[in-house]
Amino acid sequence: MTMTRLRDARLVPLVFGPLIGALSVVETNLDDFFGASAAATSISGIVLGVGLVVSTWYPLVGAVVAAACFPIGVVAFGAPGAGGAAMIGLIGAVAWAGWREPPGRSAVALCCAAGSFAGTSVIAGESLWELFFVPAILLPGWCMGLLARRSGERAVKLAELAAALDAEREANAQAAVVQERTRIAREVHDAVAHSVSVMTLQLGGLRRLLSDRPPEQEIVAGLERLGRQTVEEMRGLVGILRERGDGERPAPVPSLARVDELISDVRAAGLVVRLNSPADLPRLPPVLDLTAYRVLQEALTNVLRHAGAAPTAVAIGYTEQALTLEVRNEPARVPRAGIPAKRGGHGLVGMRERLAMVHGSLHAAPEPDGGFAVRARFPLPRTR
């Protein structure tokens, strides 16, 4: 028998009923008060025990059946009165009904028990005192049942209230977090992103003024492009901060898992790209994943800027020790936007800085056939 079964309240009448019934039978057979009717009145003790067992599932019916033991013993078998065990059993039946049933229904059990005992006492020729004595001892048992019922109902209400308070506290905490995230997002959007946007526009104007100085114009163009990229990243950050705040959908987080989208974008820009990537690339650490994506993005952007639509091969490799990226393009065919084909620039500097943050290495150099290759290695943290 499990502990849950042992704690079941219905065990009380299941055990109490047979025990009181047996005690009532023993009492009627051992007490000289019952005399010759002792054997016959034992049936009333059995009825009492059955009533208590029935009250396990039907408290009102069980109390009425238990109360019937008095008229059965006195009227049917001529018993001189009720015994002490029967009185205890009846008090228990009324108290159980008071706990398990609503007050209106349990009051019916009290009235039936009191009326049955009092009426039987009158029939048996007992004194009028019995008419007041029996209700007086049954009423406290019923009141104890009512108190137990109200205490249980109060405990349930307190538990529901505590759960509601916990839910409200959690909701308030989440609302405070969303509000703070929204405030930070608003500050980033209104202050930082706006300032960077203005700087980018000013760099665009400066680039146009340097039309007769291609080297300087290229540097400013790189800064302008970096500014636009920064604004886009800030917008993505604002989207993430506002997630679940105002219903906006955040920008997707850059990841090598989205390399196909990146390749599609550069192909749409006119670059012929061949991708060689493992089909089961595992989940990478977030910082390393973001850095690898940005390095690949920058390398492909450099191909577009410096080598026109030169066919390009992208290779992604993975071992337990490192992740490798290689972007190799054929010789430039047509320079873009009138800018001479040129290797290197601020893009390589930015890639080296990103790789330095994850303790990686970068090798960028011309190829013997006139093309250009960028090779990056990202060491992976040990899993053990």
C-alpha positions as CSV (number, residue, x, y, z in Angstrom):
1,M,0.0,0.0,0.0
2,T,1.5,3.4,-1.1
3,M,1.8,6.4,1.2
4,T,-0.8,8.2,-1.0
5,R,-3.3,5.4,-0.2
6,L,-2.5,5.6,3.5
7,R,-3.2,9.3,3.5
8,D,-6.6,8.9,1.9
9,A,-9.3,10.3,4.2
10,R,-11.8,7.6,3.2
11,L,-9.8,5.1,5.2
12,V,-11.3,6.6,8.3
13,P,-14.9,5.3,7.9
14,L,-13.6,2.1,6.3
15,V,-11.6,1.3,9.4
16,F,-13.8,3.0,11.9
17,G,-17.1,1.4,10.7
18,P,-16.2,-2.3,11.2
19,L,-14.4,-1.5,14.4
20,I,-17.4,0.3,16.0
21,G,-19.7,-2.4,14.6
22,A,-17.7,-5.1,16.3
23,L,-17.5,-3.2,19.5
24,S,-21.2,-2.7,19.5
25,V,-21.8,-6.4,19.0
26,V,-19.3,-7.2,21.8
27,E,-21.0,-4.7,24.1
28,T,-24.5,-6.0,23.6
29,N,-23.3,-9.6,24.4
30,L,-21.1,-8.7,27.4
31,D,-23.2,-6.0,29.1
32,D,-26.0,-7.4,31.4
33,F,-28.0,-4.3,30.5
34,F,-29.1,-6.0,27.2
35,G,-30.0,-9.3,28.9
36,A,-31.8,-11.9,26.8
37,S,-32.0,-9.6,23.8
38,A,-28.2,-9.3,23.5
39,A,-27.9,-11.8,20.6
40,A,-30.7,-10.3,18.6
41,T,-29.6,-6.7,19.1
42,S,-26.2,-7.6,17.7
43,I,-27.8,-7.0,14.4
44,S,-28.1,-3.3,15.2
45,G,-24.3,-3.2,15.7
46,I,-23.9,-4.8,12.3
47,V,-26.2,-2.2,10.8
48,L,-24.2,0.6,12.5
49,G,-20.9,-0.7,11.0
50,V,-22.5,-1.0,7.5
51,G,-23.8,2.5,7.7
52,L,-20.4,3.9,8.6
53,V,-18.8,2.0,5.7
54,V,-21.4,3.3,3.3
55,S,-20.7,6.8,4.4
56,T,-17.2,6.5,2.9
57,W,-18.9,7.2,-0.5
58,Y,-22.3,8.5,0.5
59,P,-22.0,10.4,3.8
60,L,-25.7,11.3,4.1
61,V,-27.0,7.9,3.3
62,G,-24.4,6.3,5.6
63,A,-25.5,8.5,8.5
64,V,-29.2,7.6,8.0
65,V,-28.4,3.9,7.8
66,A,-26.2,4.2,11.0
67,A,-29.1,6.0,12.8
68,A,-31.4,3.1,11.9
69,C,-29.5,0.8,14.3
70,F,-31.5,2.2,17.3
71,P,-35.1,1.5,16.0
72,I,-33.9,-1.9,14.8
73,G,-32.5,-2.8,18.2
74,V,-35.3,-1.4,20.3
75,V,-38.4,-1.9,18.2
76,A,-37.6,-5.1,16.3
77,F,-35.7,-7.0,19.0
78,G,-36.8,-5.3,22.3
79,A,-33.4,-4.0,23.3
80,P,-33.7,-1.8,26.5
81,G,-31.7,1.1,24.9
82,A,-28.6,2.1,23.0
83,G,-25.1,1.3,24.0
84,G,-22.1,3.5,24.3
85,A,-20.4,2.1,21.2
86,A,-23.5,2.9,19.1
87,M,-23.5,6.5,20.4
88,I,-19.8,6.9,19.5
89,G,-20.4,5.5,16.0
90,L,-23.4,7.8,15.4
91,I,-21.5,10.9,16.5
92,G,-18.7,9.8,14.1
93,A,-21.3,9.4,11.2
94,V,-22.7,12.8,11.8
95,A,-19.3,14.5,12.1
96,W,-18.2,12.8,8.8
97,A,-21.4,14.0,7.0
98,G,-20.7,17.5,8.3
99,W,-17.2,17.4,6.8
100,R,-18.0,15.8,3.5
101,E,-21.4,17.3,2.6
102,P,-22.6,20.9,2.3
103,P,-24.2,22.2,5.5
104,G,-27.8,21.9,4.3
105,R,-27.3,18.2,3.4
106,S,-25.3,17.3,6.5
107,A,-28.0,19.0,8.7
108,V,-30.4,16.4,7.3
109,A,-28.1,13.7,8.7
110,L,-28.0,15.4,12.1
111,C,-31.8,15.7,12.2
112,C,-32.4,12.0,11.1
113,A,-29.9,10.7,13.7
114,A,-31.3,12.9,16.5
115,G,-34.9,12.1,15.6
116,S,-34.2,8.4,15.3
117,F,-32.6,8.2,18.7
118,A,-35.1,10.5,20.5
119,G,-38.1,8.7,19.0
120,T,-36.7,5.3,19.9
121,S,-36.0,6.5,23.4
122,V,-39.7,7.6,23.8
123,I,-40.8,4.2,22.5
124,A,-38.5,2.4,24.9
125,G,-40.0,4.4,27.8
126,E,-36.8,6.4,28.5
127,S,-37.1,9.7,30.4
128,L,-37.6,13.0,28.7
129,W,-34.0,13.8,29.4
130,E,-33.0,11.6,26.5
131,L,-34.9,13.9,24.2
132,F,-32.4,16.6,25.0
133,F,-29.3,14.6,25.8
134,V,-28.9,12.9,22.4
135,P,-29.1,16.1,20.3
136,A,-26.8,17.7,22.8
137,I,-24.1,15.2,22.1
138,L,-24.7,14.9,18.4
139,L,-24.6,18.6,17.7
140,P,-20.9,19.1,18.7
141,G,-19.9,16.3,16.4
142,W,-21.7,17.9,13.5
143,C,-20.1,21.3,14.3
144,M,-16.7,19.7,14.3
145,G,-17.4,18.3,10.9
146,L,-18.5,21.8,9.7
147,L,-15.3,23.4,11.1
148,A,-13.2,20.8,9.3
149,R,-15.0,21.4,6.1
150,R,-14.6,25.2,6.3
151,S,-11.0,24.8,7.2
152,G,-10.4,22.7,4.1
153,E,-12.3,25.2,1.9
154,R,-10.2,28.0,3.4
155,A,-7.0,26.1,2.7
156,V,-8.1,25.6,-0.9
157,K,-8.9,29.3,-1.3
158,L,-5.6,30.3,0.2
159,A,-3.7,27.9,-2.1
160,E,-5.6,29.4,-5.1
161,L,-4.9,32.9,-3.9
162,A,-1.2,32.1,-3.4
163,A,-1.1,30.7,-7.0
164,A,-2.8,33.8,-8.3
165,L,-0.4,36.0,-6.5
166,D,2.6,34.1,-7.8
167,A,1.2,34.3,-11.3
168,E,0.6,38.0,-11.0
169,R,4.1,38.6,-9.5
170,E,5.6,36.6,-12.4
171,A,3.5,38.6,-14.9
172,N,4.6,41.9,-13.4
173,A,8.2,40.8,-13.5
174,Q,7.9,39.9,-17.1
175,A,6.2,43.1,-17.9
176,A,9.0,45.1,-16.2
177,V,11.6,43.2,-18.3
178,V,9.6,43.9,-21.5
179,Q,9.3,47.5,-20.5
180,E,13.0,47.9,-19.8
181,R,13.9,46.1,-23.1
182,T,11.6,48.4,-25.0
183,R,13.1,51.5,-23.3
184,I,16.6,50.3,-24.2
185,A,15.6,49.6,-27.7
186,R,14.0,53.0,-28.1
187,E,17.2,54.7,-26.8
188,V,19.3,52.6,-29.2
189,H,17.0,53.4,-32.1
190,D,16.5,57.1,-31.4
191,A,20.0,58.0,-30.3
192,V,22.8,55.7,-31.5
193,A,21.2,54.5,-34.7
194,H,20.2,58.0,-35.6
195,S,23.7,59.3,-35.1
196,V,25.3,56.6,-37.1
197,S,22.8,57.1,-39.9
198,V,23.7,60.8,-40.0
199,M,27.4,59.9,-40.1
200,T,26.8,57.5,-42.9
201,L,25.0,60.2,-44.9
202,Q,27.8,62.6,-44.4
203,L,30.3,60.0,-45.5
204,G,28.3,59.5,-48.7
205,G,28.5,63.2,-49.4
206,L,32.2,63.2,-48.7
207,R,32.7,60.2,-51.1
208,R,31.0,62.1,-53.9
209,L,33.3,65.1,-53.3
210,L,36.3,62.8,-53.7
211,S,35.4,61.6,-57.2
212,D,38.8,62.8,-58.5
213,R,40.7,60.9,-55.8
214,P,39.9,57.2,-56.2
215,P,42.0,55.8,-53.3
216,E,40.5,58.2,-50.8
217,Q,37.1,57.7,-52.3
218,E,37.4,53.9,-51.8
219,I,38.3,54.3,-48.2
220,V,35.3,56.6,-47.6
221,A,33.1,54.1,-49.5
222,G,34.2,51.4,-47.2
223,L,33.4,53.5,-44.1
224,E,30.1,54.4,-45.6
225,R,29.3,50.7,-46.2
226,L,30.4,49.9,-42.7
227,G,28.1,52.6,-41.3
228,R,25.1,51.2,-43.2
229,Q,26.0,47.7,-42.0
230,T,26.1,49.0,-38.4
231,V,22.7,50.6,-38.8
232,E,21.3,47.4,-40.0
233,E,22.8,45.5,-37.1
234,M,21.4,48.0,-34.7
235,R,18.0,47.6,-36.2
236,G,18.3,43.8,-35.7
237,L,19.3,44.4,-32.1
238,V,16.3,46.7,-31.6
239,G,14.1,44.0,-33.0
240,I,15.5,41.4,-30.6
241,L,15.1,43.8,-27.6
242,R,11.5,44.5,-28.6
243,E,10.6,40.9,-29.0
244,R,7.4,40.1,-27.1
245,G,7.3,43.8,-26.2
246,D,5.4,45.5,-29.0
247,G,4.8,42.5,-31.3
248,E,7.6,43.3,-33.7
249,R,9.4,40.3,-35.2
250,P,13.2,40.5,-34.5
251,A,15.7,40.3,-37.3
252,P,17.1,36.8,-37.7
253,V,20.4,36.3,-35.8
254,P,23.4,35.9,-38.2
255,S,24.5,32.3,-38.3
256,L,26.3,29.9,-40.6
257,A,23.0,27.9,-40.5
258,R,21.8,30.7,-42.8
259,V,24.7,30.5,-45.2
260,D,22.4,29.6,-48.1
261,E,20.5,32.9,-47.6
262,L,23.8,34.8,-47.7
263,I,24.9,33.0,-50.9
264,S,21.5,33.7,-52.5
265,D,21.9,37.4,-51.7
266,V,25.3,37.7,-53.3
267,R,24.2,35.7,-56.3
268,A,21.3,38.1,-56.7
269,A,23.9,40.9,-56.8
270,G,25.5,39.2,-59.8
271,L,28.2,37.1,-58.3
272,V,28.6,33.5,-59.4
273,V,29.2,31.4,-56.2
274,R,29.8,27.7,-55.7
275,L,29.3,26.5,-52.2
276,N,30.9,23.5,-50.6
277,S,29.6,23.0,-47.1
278,P,29.1,20.0,-44.8
279,A,25.5,18.9,-44.7
280,D,25.6,18.2,-40.9
281,L,27.4,21.3,-39.7
282,P,27.0,21.1,-35.9
283,R,25.8,23.8,-33.6
284,L,28.6,26.3,-33.0
285,P,29.2,28.6,-30.0
286,P,27.2,31.8,-30.6
287,V,30.1,34.2,-30.7
288,L,32.1,32.0,-33.0
289,D,29.1,31.4,-35.2
290,L,28.4,35.1,-35.6
291,T,32.0,35.9,-36.3
292,A,32.3,33.2,-39.0
293,Y,29.2,34.5,-40.7
294,R,30.5,38.1,-40.6
295,V,33.9,37.1,-42.0
296,L,32.3,35.1,-44.8
297,Q,29.9,38.0,-45.5
298,E,32.8,40.5,-45.6
299,A,34.9,38.2,-47.9
300,L,32.1,37.9,-50.4
301,T,31.4,41.7,-50.2
302,N,35.1,42.3,-51.0
303,V,34.8,40.0,-54.1
304,L,31.9,42.1,-55.3
305,R,33.7,45.4,-54.7
306,H,37.1,44.4,-56.1
307,A,36.7,41.5,-58.5
308,G,33.3,42.3,-60.2
309,A,31.4,39.2,-61.1
310,A,34.4,36.9,-61.0
311,P,33.3,33.2,-60.3
312,T,33.9,32.4,-56.6
313,A,34.2,29.2,-54.6
314,V,33.2,29.1,-50.9
315,A,34.3,26.1,-48.9
316,I,33.4,25.5,-45.2
317,G,35.2,22.8,-43.4
318,Y,34.8,21.4,-39.9
319,T,36.8,19.2,-37.6
320,E,36.8,18.7,-33.8
321,Q,39.6,21.2,-33.6
322,A,38.6,24.0,-35.9
323,L,36.1,25.5,-38.3
324,T,37.7,26.7,-41.6
325,L,36.4,29.1,-44.3
326,E,37.8,29.6,-47.7
327,V,36.6,32.2,-50.3
328,R,38.5,32.0,-53.5
329,N,37.7,34.0,-56.7
330,E,39.0,33.8,-60.2
331,P,40.9,36.9,-61.7
332,A,38.8,40.0,-61.9
333,R,37.2,40.6,-65.3
334,V,35.4,43.9,-65.1
335,P,36.1,46.4,-62.2
336,R,32.9,47.6,-60.6
337,A,31.8,51.3,-60.5
338,G,34.9,52.5,-62.2
339,I,37.1,51.6,-59.3
340,P,40.3,49.7,-60.3
341,A,40.5,46.1,-59.1
342,K,42.5,46.2,-55.9
343,R,43.4,43.7,-53.2
344,G,43.0,44.3,-49.5
345,G,41.5,47.3,-47.8
346,H,39.6,47.9,-44.6
347,G,37.5,44.8,-45.1
348,L,40.6,42.6,-44.4
349,V,41.4,44.7,-41.3
350,G,37.9,44.2,-40.0
351,M,38.1,40.4,-40.6
352,R,41.4,40.2,-38.7
353,E,40.0,42.1,-35.8
354,R,36.9,39.8,-35.7
355,L,39.2,36.7,-35.8
356,A,41.4,38.0,-33.1
357,M,38.4,38.1,-30.8
358,V,38.0,34.3,-31.1
359,H,41.7,33.5,-31.3
360,G,41.4,32.7,-35.0
361,S,43.8,33.3,-37.9
362,L,43.3,34.8,-41.3
363,H,45.4,34.4,-44.5
364,A,44.5,36.6,-47.5
365,A,46.7,36.7,-50.5
366,P,46.7,36.6,-54.3
367,E,46.7,33.3,-56.1
368,P,49.2,32.2,-58.8
369,D,46.5,32.4,-61.4
370,G,45.7,36.0,-60.6
371,G,42.7,35.3,-58.4
372,F,42.5,36.0,-54.7
373,A,41.8,33.8,-51.7
374,V,40.8,34.4,-48.1
375,R,41.3,31.6,-45.7
376,A,40.1,31.8,-42.1
377,R,40.5,29.3,-39.2
378,F,38.4,29.4,-36.1
379,P,39.6,27.1,-33.3
380,L,36.8,25.3,-31.5
381,P,36.6,25.1,-27.7
382,R,37.3,21.7,-26.3
383,T,34.2,19.8,-25.2
384,R,36.0,17.9,-22.4
